[in-house]
Amino acid sequence: MSPVVDATSSDRAESVAATVDAVRRGEVVVIPTDTVYGIGADAFDASAVADVLAAKGRGREMPPPVLIPDVRTIDGLARAVPDWARRLVDELWPGPLTLVLLAQPSLHWDLGETAGTVALRMPDDEVALEVLRETGPMAVTSANRTGEPAATTITDAAVQLGPAVSVYLDGGPRTSQEPSTIIDCTGETPVVLREGAIARERLEEILGAGFDEIADADETTEADETTDGGETTEADETTDAADPQQWEDLPSSSDTPDDPSTDPTPDTEAPR
């Protein structure tokens, strides 16, 4: 049985340290987040990331998003970050907002089939942030087997994942199961890939009313453009790079996106 360490007691510092040590050894851990529990590893350890996907029952076609400890980390991992995306970060991080951005091409990592993008989030959970400040960016997805309910307690996670995880960090029961809001930031205008914990009204306060209606119109135009040879244009490639199918995000109340009643983009899988 993999050890469970308690971050809700006086042993919190030791428990966080044990988790950090496991990540540094290239092992898989479970940590609390501001939504539900997540299973993760060092984002720059390709073998560990592959172990995370295997533990969850995922393939490389659904890479995990990356949790980061602070806003400054964005520019080390992403490029061409729009000013409006930075406004979202200033207003809504830490919190349940996932931004799909163009990844820095110089990064030595392998998250899976990302098509040159990366999904970033800074969780609003102090225990998670304590771990991330020591480990750096972690590839994290919901701590459950594919198709099973997301884990809201450390016991839920342990029952599903068992010995595939080296250390379980107990941060207490999770009270929120609402998924993060996901926004594609790879184009000139924002596109909401999935509505979640951040209400549309709040997004409009920051971005202005109708911000994604303009984006939808632009995306339709770009999708129709091809070269004389029928090949996809660069605009198409940018849109495809942020397609929800390519990301399986962290922590949400449900891990069954093929059910139209639980996911706004049926037949695809978007980040949680």
Sequence and secondary structure as in RCSB ss.txt:
>XXXX:A:sequence
MSPVVDATSSDRAESVAATVDAVRRGEVVVIPTDTVYGIGADAFDASAVADVLAAKGRGREMPPPVLIPDVRTID
GLARAVPDWARRLVDELWPGPLTLVLLAQPSLHWDLGETAGTVALRMPDDEVALEVLRETGPMAVTSANRTGEPA
ATTITDAAVQLGPAVSVYLDGGPRTSQEPSTIIDCTGETPVVLREGAIARERLEEILGAGFDEIADADETTEADE
TTDGGETTEADETTDAADPQQWEDLPSSSDTPDDPSTDPTPDTEAPR
>XXXX:A:secstr
   EEESSSTTHHHHHHHHHHHHHTT  EEE  SSS EEEEETT HHHHHHHHHHHT  TTS   EE SSGGGHH
HHEES  HHHHHHHHHH SSSEEEEEEE TT     SS TTEEEEE  S HHHHHHHHHH SEEEEESS TTS  
 SSHHHHHHHHGGG SEEEE          EEEE SSSS EEEE  SS HHHHHHHH TTHHHHHHHHHHHHHT 
B TTS B HHHHHHHHT GGG   S  S   TTSTTT SSTTS    
